[in-house]
């Protein structure tokens, strides 16, 4: 028996026979070329890109016939990357200046992209490099004449292991046979992981060396809860894992029964539980887990790694797909939340020593008002189809809010002039994720229709901690007294102005924090779809009065460790009382 550790990318436990698939990177040589071969190499590159486009279009058509159109957004993303002029222009330039073959030049282009994405602070955006890698690998295989190994046709139940696994690969598997997937690379925020969760397929990623061993056909256990992969388990381990699997599936089955139940406390207080999403495929999962719409729709994927901004029609089509996925529930669309240096080739953006504190999010949008209005018009047009809310990220002061709202009004006038329908009363909110916004919360609340607290950044900025720095991870404390005081101040400011206080950071999806957030007075929590039912379960066992007492008690302590100990003791007490 051997145990491997990886990243728990999609929950669930599966047992079956391992089937190793060759999804390794194409091996490509790099060699110098004479000047007279430059045109030939650039033509080979262009032809390979065209061949890959045809291949993806054929795959898209085939999947539409066999699986429907529910998950074709992933193929669209890859076609969009392939159509980006930056890919061919950068590689062509490397061929000409480096005097090397097309394969070597394309591999260098990929290396540049990896360096750019690696410097992105946001893990969701950083993981988007996997889509670029998948597309470039397809092009490289086309140039080398390699063909990807077809998916195995197996009568038994198997668990697939591969170096990498793209969303397109995921959509081609036979769900009646494939019980789980294991990859050597990738992470929880990759599109493959997101799709695995949407399909309820257990997955463990980042398991180094799993495909190097001669393990094809060996019994394996995939634990998507802990991130463990157990190869050739002994009888005791198998029985233990089986019991754990049965317990997990029983709990999930019981939780799913509560999906239609209202998110309301025992004393009748309602709270909206919504989902954080990035792609339309996650919408069905949010609703299936009992969510009442989307509290945070990240739009950054549309803007990543492009030569030109997406036009209004492209954005409209994507937002409409997302709106349809969660209708008739509300869709909260966050405007672009990224830095210009990570988005567009050719943007006139100076290099920044600290991009996290630089020209990004609302600052970037306001610096390019015409492009910002394209996004605003697209969102407004979607509002004609159902309830939509607009949310501005990284607000630090009144000027930003008023300028953004003025541009929104311009966008409304332009649509009105063209006779385009939209909801004239669309709600506008701001994300509170900077200490300055906390301090000005009472003033900001008079300008908008709702607050949404982004606790991931609020904690980072309040405590001056890089949440991606492993050496400081122990100091990233959601229950830090400074964070709790900020949250209390935000809710008080929102309710003082008569607007709802929402929270969409990772705190929202942790059942441990539910009594505190409920007791502080938050009206809405938005989280990953898989967390909704567990948070709802705790909510339905609480009373607002009890939660308010617990929340108030947290302010009697001076350290995060003390607050956590107190909070756990109170929850343990409540559990004991409910058993009695």
Secondary structure as a PSIPRED ss2 file (coil, helix, strand):
# PSIPRED VFORMAT (PSIPRED V4.0)

   1 X C   1.000  0.000  0.000
   2 X E   0.000  0.000  1.000
   3 X E   0.000  0.000  1.000
   4 X E   0.000  0.000  1.000
   5 X E   0.000  0.000  1.000
   6 X C   1.000  0.000  0.000
   7 X E   0.000  0.000  1.000
   8 X E   0.000  0.000  1.000
   9 X E   0.000  0.000  1.000
  10 X E   0.000  0.000  1.000
  11 X C   1.000  0.000  0.000
  12 X C   1.000  0.000  0.000
  13 X E   0.000  0.000  1.000
  14 X E   0.000  0.000  1.000
  15 X E   0.000  0.000  1.000
  16 X E   0.000  0.000  1.000
  17 X E   0.000  0.000  1.000
  18 X E   0.000  0.000  1.000
  19 X E   0.000  0.000  1.000
  20 X E   0.000  0.000  1.000
  21 X E   0.000  0.000  1.000
  22 X C   1.000  0.000  0.000
  23 X C   1.000  0.000  0.000
  24 X C   1.000  0.000  0.000
  25 X C   1.000  0.000  0.000
  26 X C   1.000  0.000  0.000
  27 X C   1.000  0.000  0.000
  28 X C   1.000  0.000  0.000
  29 X C   1.000  0.000  0.000
  30 X C   1.000  0.000  0.000
  31 X C   1.000  0.000  0.000
  32 X E   0.000  0.000  1.000
  33 X C   1.000  0.000  0.000
  34 X C   1.000  0.000  0.000
  35 X H   0.000  1.000  0.000
  36 X H   0.000  1.000  0.000
  37 X H   0.000  1.000  0.000
  38 X H   0.000  1.000  0.000
  39 X H   0.000  1.000  0.000
  40 X H   0.000  1.000  0.000
  41 X H   0.000  1.000  0.000
  42 X H   0.000  1.000  0.000
  43 X H   0.000  1.000  0.000
  44 X H   0.000  1.000  0.000
  45 X H   0.000  1.000  0.000
  46 X H   0.000  1.000  0.000
  47 X H   0.000  1.000  0.000
  48 X H   0.000  1.000  0.000
  49 X H   0.000  1.000  0.000
  50 X H   0.000  1.000  0.000
  51 X H   0.000  1.000  0.000
  52 X H   0.000  1.000  0.000
  53 X H   0.000  1.000  0.000
  54 X H   0.000  1.000  0.000
  55 X H   0.000  1.000  0.000
  56 X H   0.000  1.000  0.000
  57 X H   0.000  1.000  0.000
  58 X H   0.000  1.000  0.000
  59 X H   0.000  1.000  0.000
  60 X H   0.000  1.000  0.000
  61 X H   0.000  1.000  0.000
  62 X H   0.000  1.000  0.000
  63 X H   0.000  1.000  0.000
  64 X H   0.000  1.000  0.000
  65 X H   0.000  1.000  0.000
  66 X H   0.000  1.000  0.000
  67 X H   0.000  1.000  0.000
  68 X C   1.000  0.000  0.000
  69 X C   1.000  0.000  0.000
  70 X C   1.000  0.000  0.000
  71 X C   1.000  0.000  0.000
  72 X C   1.000  0.000  0.000
  73 X H   0.000  1.000  0.000
  74 X H   0.000  1.000  0.000
  75 X H   0.000  1.000  0.000
  76 X H   0.000  1.000  0.000
  77 X H   0.000  1.000  0.000
  78 X H   0.000  1.000  0.000
  79 X H   0.000  1.000  0.000
  80 X H   0.000  1.000  0.000
  81 X H   0.000  1.000  0.000
  82 X H   0.000  1.000  0.000
  83 X H   0.000  1.000  0.000
  84 X C   1.000  0.000  0.000
  85 X H   0.000  1.000  0.000
  86 X H   0.000  1.000  0.000
  87 X H   0.000  1.000  0.000
  88 X H   0.000  1.000  0.000
  89 X H   0.000  1.000  0.000
  90 X H   0.000  1.000  0.000
  91 X H   0.000  1.000  0.000
  92 X H   0.000  1.000  0.000
  93 X H   0.000  1.000  0.000
  94 X H   0.000  1.000  0.000
  95 X H   0.000  1.000  0.000
  96 X H   0.000  1.000  0.000
  97 X H   0.000  1.000  0.000
  98 X H   0.000  1.000  0.000
  99 X C   1.000  0.000  0.000
 100 X E   0.000  0.000  1.000
 101 X C   1.000  0.000  0.000
 102 X H   0.000  1.000  0.000
 103 X H   0.000  1.000  0.000
 104 X H   0.000  1.000  0.000
 105 X H   0.000  1.000  0.000
 106 X H   0.000  1.000  0.000
 107 X H   0.000  1.000  0.000
 108 X H   0.000  1.000  0.000
 109 X H   0.000  1.000  0.000
 110 X H   0.000  1.000  0.000
 111 X H   0.000  1.000  0.000
 112 X H   0.000  1.000  0.000
 113 X H   0.000  1.000  0.000
 114 X H   0.000  1.000  0.000
 115 X H   0.000  1.000  0.000
 116 X H   0.000  1.000  0.000
 117 X H   0.000  1.000  0.000
 118 X H   0.000  1.000  0.000
 119 X C   1.000  0.000  0.000
 120 X C   1.000  0.000  0.000
 121 X C   1.000  0.000  0.000
 122 X C   1.000  0.000  0.000
 123 X H   0.000  1.000  0.000
 124 X H   0.000  1.000  0.000
 125 X H   0.000  1.000  0.000
 126 X H   0.000  1.000  0.000
 127 X C   1.000  0.000  0.000
 128 X C   1.000  0.000  0.000
 129 X H   0.000  1.000  0.000
 130 X H   0.000  1.000  0.000
 131 X H   0.000  1.000  0.000
 132 X H   0.000  1.000  0.000
 133 X H   0.000  1.000  0.000
 134 X H   0.000  1.000  0.000
 135 X H   0.000  1.000  0.000
 136 X H   0.000  1.000  0.000
 137 X H   0.000  1.000  0.000
 138 X H   0.000  1.000  0.000
 139 X H   0.000  1.000  0.000
 140 X H   0.000  1.000  0.000
 141 X H   0.000  1.000  0.000
 142 X H   0.000  1.000  0.000
 143 X H   0.000  1.000  0.000
 144 X H   0.000  1.000  0.000
 145 X C   1.000  0.000  0.000
 146 X C   1.000  0.000  0.000
 147 X C   1.000  0.000  0.000
 148 X C   1.000  0.000  0.000
 149 X C   1.000  0.000  0.000
 150 X C   1.000  0.000  0.000
 151 X C   1.000  0.000  0.000
 152 X C   1.000  0.000  0.000
 153 X C   1.000  0.000  0.000
 154 X C   1.000  0.000  0.000
 155 X C   1.000  0.000  0.000
 156 X C   1.000  0.000  0.000
 157 X C   1.000  0.000  0.000
 158 X E   0.000  0.000  1.000
 159 X E   0.000  0.000  1.000
 160 X E   0.000  0.000  1.000
 161 X E   0.000  0.000  1.000
 162 X E   0.000  0.000  1.000
 163 X C   1.000  0.000  0.000
 164 X C   1.000  0.000  0.000
 165 X C   1.000  0.000  0.000
 166 X C   1.000  0.000  0.000
 167 X H   0.000  1.000  0.000
 168 X H   0.000  1.000  0.000
 169 X H   0.000  1.000  0.000
 170 X H   0.000  1.000  0.000
 171 X H   0.000  1.000  0.000
 172 X H   0.000  1.000  0.000
 173 X C   1.000  0.000  0.000
 174 X C   1.000  0.000  0.000
 175 X C   1.000  0.000  0.000
 176 X C   1.000  0.000  0.000
 177 X C   1.000  0.000  0.000
 178 X E   0.000  0.000  1.000
 179 X E   0.000  0.000  1.000
 180 X E   0.000  0.000  1.000
 181 X E   0.000  0.000  1.000
 182 X E   0.000  0.000  1.000
 183 X E   0.000  0.000  1.000
 184 X C   1.000  0.000  0.000
 185 X C   1.000  0.000  0.000
 186 X C   1.000  0.000  0.000
 187 X C   1.000  0.000  0.000
 188 X C   1.000  0.000  0.000
 189 X C   1.000  0.000  0.000
 190 X C   1.000  0.000  0.000
 191 X H   0.000  1.000  0.000
 192 X H   0.000  1.000  0.000
 193 X H   0.000  1.000  0.000
 194 X H   0.000  1.000  0.000
 195 X H   0.000  1.000  0.000
 196 X H   0.000  1.000  0.000
 197 X H   0.000  1.000  0.000
 198 X H   0.000  1.000  0.000
 199 X C   1.000  0.000  0.000
 200 X C   1.000  0.000  0.000
 201 X C   1.000  0.000  0.000
 202 X E   0.000  0.000  1.000
 203 X E   0.000  0.000  1.000
 204 X E   0.000  0.000  1.000
 205 X E   0.000  0.000  1.000
 206 X C   1.000  0.000  0.000
 207 X C   1.000  0.000  0.000
 208 X C   1.000  0.000  0.000
 209 X C   1.000  0.000  0.000
 210 X C   1.000  0.000  0.000
 211 X C   1.000  0.000  0.000
 212 X C   1.000  0.000  0.000
 213 X C   1.000  0.000  0.000
 214 X C   1.000  0.000  0.000
 215 X C   1.000  0.000  0.000
 216 X C   1.000  0.000  0.000
 217 X C   1.000  0.000  0.000
 218 X C   1.000  0.000  0.000
 219 X E   0.000  0.000  1.000
 220 X E   0.000  0.000  1.000
 221 X E   0.000  0.000  1.000
 222 X E   0.000  0.000  1.000
 223 X E   0.000  0.000  1.000
 224 X C   1.000  0.000  0.000
 225 X C   1.000  0.000  0.000
 226 X C   1.000  0.000  0.000
 227 X C   1.000  0.000  0.000
 228 X E   0.000  0.000  1.000
 229 X E   0.000  0.000  1.000
 230 X E   0.000  0.000  1.000
 231 X E   0.000  0.000  1.000
 232 X C   1.000  0.000  0.000
 233 X C   1.000  0.000  0.000
 234 X C   1.000  0.000  0.000
 235 X H   0.000  1.000  0.000
 236 X H   0.000  1.000  0.000
 237 X H   0.000  1.000  0.000
 238 X H   0.000  1.000  0.000
 239 X H   0.000  1.000  0.000
 240 X H   0.000  1.000  0.000
 241 X H   0.000  1.000  0.000
 242 X H   0.000  1.000  0.000
 243 X H   0.000  1.000  0.000
 244 X H   0.000  1.000  0.000
 245 X H   0.000  1.000  0.000
 246 X H   0.000  1.000  0.000
 247 X H   0.000  1.000  0.000
 248 X H   0.000  1.000  0.000
 249 X H   0.000  1.000  0.000
 250 X H   0.000  1.000  0.000
 251 X H   0.000  1.000  0.000
 252 X H   0.000  1.000  0.000
 253 X H   0.000  1.000  0.000
 254 X H   0.000  1.000  0.000
 255 X H   0.000  1.000  0.000
 256 X H   0.000  1.000  0.000
 257 X H   0.000  1.000  0.000
 258 X C   1.000  0.000  0.000
 259 X C   1.000  0.000  0.000
 260 X C   1.000  0.000  0.000
 261 X C   1.000  0.000  0.000
 262 X C   1.000  0.000  0.000
 263 X C   1.000  0.000  0.000
 264 X E   0.000  0.000  1.000
 265 X C   1.000  0.000  0.000
 266 X C   1.000  0.000  0.000
 267 X C   1.000  0.000  0.000
 268 X C   1.000  0.000  0.000
 269 X C   1.000  0.000  0.000
 270 X E   0.000  0.000  1.000
 271 X C   1.000  0.000  0.000
 272 X E   0.000  0.000  1.000
 273 X E   0.000  0.000  1.000
 274 X E   0.000  0.000  1.000
 275 X E   0.000  0.000  1.000
 276 X E   0.000  0.000  1.000
 277 X E   0.000  0.000  1.000
 278 X C   1.000  0.000  0.000
 279 X C   1.000  0.000  0.000
 280 X C   1.000  0.000  0.000
 281 X H   0.000  1.000  0.000
 282 X H   0.000  1.000  0.000
 283 X H   0.000  1.000  0.000
 284 X H   0.000  1.000  0.000
 285 X H   0.000  1.000  0.000
 286 X H   0.000  1.000  0.000
 287 X H   0.000  1.000  0.000
 288 X H   0.000  1.000  0.000
 289 X C   1.000  0.000  0.000
 290 X C   1.000  0.000  0.000
 291 X C   1.000  0.000  0.000
 292 X C   1.000  0.000  0.000
 293 X C   1.000  0.000  0.000
 294 X E   0.000  0.000  1.000
 295 X E   0.000  0.000  1.000
 296 X E   0.000  0.000  1.000
 297 X E   0.000  0.000  1.000
 298 X E   0.000  0.000  1.000
 299 X C   1.000  0.000  0.000
 300 X H   0.000  1.000  0.000
 301 X H   0.000  1.000  0.000
 302 X H   0.000  1.000  0.000
 303 X H   0.000  1.000  0.000
 304 X C   1.000  0.000  0.000
 305 X C   1.000  0.000  0.000
 306 X E   0.000  0.000  1.000
 307 X C   1.000  0.000  0.000
 308 X C   1.000  0.000  0.000
 309 X C   1.000  0.000  0.000
 310 X C   1.000  0.000  0.000
 311 X C   1.000  0.000  0.000
 312 X H   0.000  1.000  0.000
 313 X H   0.000  1.000  0.000
 314 X H   0.000  1.000  0.000
 315 X H   0.000  1.000  0.000
 316 X H   0.000  1.000  0.000
 317 X H   0.000  1.000  0.000
 318 X H   0.000  1.000  0.000
 319 X H   0.000  1.000  0.000
 320 X H   0.000  1.000  0.000
 321 X H   0.000  1.000  0.000
 322 X H   0.000  1.000  0.000
 323 X H   0.000  1.000  0.000
 324 X H   0.000  1.000  0.000
 325 X H   0.000  1.000  0.000
 326 X H   0.000  1.000  0.000
 327 X C   1.000  0.000  0.000
 328 X C   1.000  0.000  0.000
 329 X C   1.000  0.000  0.000
 330 X C   1.000  0.000  0.000
 331 X E   0.000  0.000  1.000
 332 X E   0.000  0.000  1.000
 333 X E   0.000  0.000  1.000
 334 X E   0.000  0.000  1.000
 335 X C   1.000  0.000  0.000
 336 X C   1.000  0.000  0.000
 337 X C   1.000  0.000  0.000
 338 X C   1.000  0.000  0.000
 339 X E   0.000  0.000  1.000
 340 X H   0.000  1.000  0.000
 341 X H   0.000  1.000  0.000
 342 X H   0.000  1.000  0.000
 343 X C   1.000  0.000  0.000
 344 X E   0.000  0.000  1.000
 345 X C   1.000  0.000  0.000
 346 X C   1.000  0.000  0.000
 347 X C   1.000  0.000  0.000
 348 X C   1.000  0.000  0.000
 349 X C   1.000  0.000  0.000
 350 X C   1.000  0.000  0.000
 351 X C   1.000  0.000  0.000
 352 X C   1.000  0.000  0.000
 353 X C   1.000  0.000  0.000
 354 X C   1.000  0.000  0.000
 355 X H   0.000  1.000  0.000
 356 X H   0.000  1.000  0.000
 357 X H   0.000  1.000  0.000
 358 X C   1.000  0.000  0.000
 359 X C   1.000  0.000  0.000
 360 X E   0.000  0.000  1.000
 361 X C   1.000  0.000  0.000
 362 X H   0.000  1.000  0.000
 363 X H   0.000  1.000  0.000
 364 X H   0.000  1.000  0.000
 365 X H   0.000  1.000  0.000
 366 X H   0.000  1.000  0.000
 367 X H   0.000  1.000  0.000
 368 X C   1.000  0.000  0.000
 369 X H   0.000  1.000  0.000
 370 X H   0.000  1.000  0.000
 371 X H   0.000  1.000  0.000
 372 X H   0.000  1.000  0.000
 373 X H   0.000  1.000  0.000
 374 X H   0.000  1.000  0.000
 375 X H   0.000  1.000  0.000
 376 X H   0.000  1.000  0.000
 377 X H   0.000  1.000  0.000
 378 X H   0.000  1.000  0.000
 379 X H   0.000  1.000  0.000
 380 X H   0.000  1.000  0.000
 381 X H   0.000  1.000  0.000
 382 X H   0.000  1.000  0.000
 383 X C   1.000  0.000  0.000
 384 X C   1.000  0.000  0.000
 385 X C   1.000  0.000  0.000
 386 X C   1.000  0.000  0.000
 387 X C   1.000  0.000  0.000
 388 X E   0.000  0.000  1.000
 389 X E   0.000  0.000  1.000
 390 X E   0.000  0.000  1.000
 391 X E   0.000  0.000  1.000
 392 X E   0.000  0.000  1.000
 393 X C   1.000  0.000  0.000
 394 X C   1.000  0.000  0.000
 395 X C   1.000  0.000  0.000
 396 X C   1.000  0.000  0.000
 397 X C   1.000  0.000  0.000
 398 X H   0.000  1.000  0.000
 399 X H   0.000  1.000  0.000
 400 X H   0.000  1.000  0.000
 401 X H   0.000  1.000  0.000
 402 X H   0.000  1.000  0.000
 403 X H   0.000  1.000  0.000
 404 X H   0.000  1.000  0.000
 405 X H   0.000  1.000  0.000
 406 X H   0.000  1.000  0.000
 407 X H   0.000  1.000  0.000
 408 X H   0.000  1.000  0.000
 409 X H   0.000  1.000  0.000
 410 X H   0.000  1.000  0.000
 411 X H   0.000  1.000  0.000
 412 X H   0.000  1.000  0.000
 413 X H   0.000  1.000  0.000
 414 X H   0.000  1.000  0.000
 415 X H   0.000  1.000  0.000
 416 X H   0.000  1.000  0.000
 417 X H   0.000  1.000  0.000
 418 X C   1.000  0.000  0.000
 419 X C   1.000  0.000  0.000
 420 X C   1.000  0.000  0.000
 421 X C   1.000  0.000  0.000
 422 X C   1.000  0.000  0.000
 423 X C   1.000  0.000  0.000
 424 X C   1.000  0.000  0.000
 425 X C   1.000  0.000  0.000
 426 X C   1.000  0.000  0.000
 427 X E   0.000  0.000  1.000
 428 X E   0.000  0.000  1.000
 429 X E   0.000  0.000  1.000
 430 X E   0.000  0.000  1.000
 431 X E   0.000  0.000  1.000
 432 X E   0.000  0.000  1.000
 433 X C   1.000  0.000  0.000
 434 X C   1.000  0.000  0.000
 435 X H   0.000  1.000  0.000
 436 X H   0.000  1.000  0.000
 437 X H   0.000  1.000  0.000
 438 X H   0.000  1.000  0.000
 439 X H   0.000  1.000  0.000
 440 X C   1.000  0.000  0.000
 441 X H   0.000  1.000  0.000
 442 X H   0.000  1.000  0.000
 443 X H   0.000  1.000  0.000
 444 X H   0.000  1.000  0.000
 445 X C   1.000  0.000  0.000
 446 X C   1.000  0.000  0.000
 447 X C   1.000  0.000  0.000
 448 X C   1.000  0.000  0.000
 449 X C   1.000  0.000  0.000
 450 X E   0.000  0.000  1.000
 451 X E   0.000  0.000  1.000
 452 X E   0.000  0.000  1.000
 453 X E   0.000  0.000  1.000
 454 X C   1.000  0.000  0.000
 455 X H   0.000  1.000  0.000
 456 X H   0.000  1.000  0.000
 457 X H   0.000  1.000  0.000
 458 X H   0.000  1.000  0.000
 459 X H   0.000  1.000  0.000
 460 X H   0.000  1.000  0.000
 461 X H   0.000  1.000  0.000
 462 X H   0.000  1.000  0.000
 463 X H   0.000  1.000  0.000
 464 X C   1.000  0.000  0.000
 465 X C   1.000  0.000  0.000
 466 X C   1.000  0.000  0.000
 467 X C   1.000  0.000  0.000
 468 X C   1.000  0.000  0.000
 469 X C   1.000  0.000  0.000
 470 X H   0.000  1.000  0.000
 471 X H   0.000  1.000  0.000
 472 X H   0.000  1.000  0.000
 473 X H   0.000  1.000  0.000
 474 X H   0.000  1.000  0.000
 475 X H   0.000  1.000  0.000
 476 X C   1.000  0.000  0.000
 477 X C   1.000  0.000  0.000
 478 X C   1.000  0.000  0.000
 479 X C   1.000  0.000  0.000
 480 X C   1.000  0.000  0.000
 481 X H   0.000  1.000  0.000
 482 X H   0.000  1.000  0.000
 483 X H   0.000  1.000  0.000
 484 X H   0.000  1.000  0.000
 485 X H   0.000  1.000  0.000
 486 X H   0.000  1.000  0.000
 487 X H   0.000  1.000  0.000
 488 X H   0.000  1.000  0.000
 489 X H   0.000  1.000  0.000
 490 X H   0.000  1.000  0.000
 491 X H   0.000  1.000  0.000
 492 X H   0.000  1.000  0.000
 493 X H   0.000  1.000  0.000
 494 X H   0.000  1.000  0.000
 495 X H   0.000  1.000  0.000
 496 X H   0.000  1.000  0.000
 497 X C   1.000  0.000  0.000
 498 X C   1.000  0.000  0.000
 499 X C   1.000  0.000  0.000
 500 X E   0.000  0.000  1.000
 501 X E   0.000  0.000  1.000
 502 X E   0.000  0.000  1.000
 503 X E   0.000  0.000  1.000
 504 X C   1.000  0.000  0.000
 505 X C   1.000  0.000  0.000
 506 X H   0.000  1.000  0.000
 507 X H   0.000  1.000  0.000
 508 X H   0.000  1.000  0.000
 509 X H   0.000  1.000  0.000
 510 X C   1.000  0.000  0.000
 511 X H   0.000  1.000  0.000
 512 X H   0.000  1.000  0.000
 513 X H   0.000  1.000  0.000
 514 X H   0.000  1.000  0.000
 515 X H   0.000  1.000  0.000
 516 X H   0.000  1.000  0.000
 517 X H   0.000  1.000  0.000
 518 X H   0.000  1.000  0.000
 519 X H   0.000  1.000  0.000
 520 X H   0.000  1.000  0.000
 521 X C   1.000  0.000  0.000
 522 X C   1.000  0.000  0.000
 523 X C   1.000  0.000  0.000
 524 X E   0.000  0.000  1.000
 525 X E   0.000  0.000  1.000
 526 X E   0.000  0.000  1.000
 527 X E   0.000  0.000  1.000
 528 X C   1.000  0.000  0.000
 529 X H   0.000  1.000  0.000
 530 X H   0.000  1.000  0.000
 531 X H   0.000  1.000  0.000
 532 X H   0.000  1.000  0.000
 533 X H   0.000  1.000  0.000
 534 X H   0.000  1.000  0.000
 535 X H   0.000  1.000  0.000
 536 X H   0.000  1.000  0.000
 537 X H   0.000  1.000  0.000
 538 X H   0.000  1.000  0.000
 539 X H   0.000  1.000  0.000
 540 X H   0.000  1.000  0.000
 541 X H   0.000  1.000  0.000
 542 X C   1.000  0.000  0.000
 543 X C   1.000  0.000  0.000
 544 X H   0.000  1.000  0.000
 545 X H   0.000  1.000  0.000
 546 X H   0.000  1.000  0.000
 547 X H   0.000  1.000  0.000
 548 X H   0.000  1.000  0.000
 549 X H   0.000  1.000  0.000
 550 X H   0.000  1.000  0.000
 551 X H   0.000  1.000  0.000
 552 X H   0.000  1.000  0.000
 553 X H   0.000  1.000  0.000
 554 X H   0.000  1.000  0.000
 555 X C   1.000  0.000  0.000
 556 X C   1.000  0.000  0.000
 557 X C   1.000  0.000  0.000
 558 X C   1.000  0.000  0.000
 559 X C   1.000  0.000  0.000
 560 X H   0.000  1.000  0.000
 561 X H   0.000  1.000  0.000
 562 X H   0.000  1.000  0.000
 563 X H   0.000  1.000  0.000
 564 X H   0.000  1.000  0.000
 565 X H   0.000  1.000  0.000
 566 X H   0.000  1.000  0.000
 567 X H   0.000  1.000  0.000
 568 X H   0.000  1.000  0.000
 569 X H   0.000  1.000  0.000
 570 X H   0.000  1.000  0.000
 571 X H   0.000  1.000  0.000
 572 X H   0.000  1.000  0.000
 573 X H   0.000  1.000  0.000
 574 X H   0.000  1.000  0.000
 575 X H   0.000  1.000  0.000
 576 X H   0.000  1.000  0.000
 577 X H   0.000  1.000  0.000
 578 X H   0.000  1.000  0.000
 579 X H   0.000  1.000  0.000
 580 X C   1.000  0.000  0.000
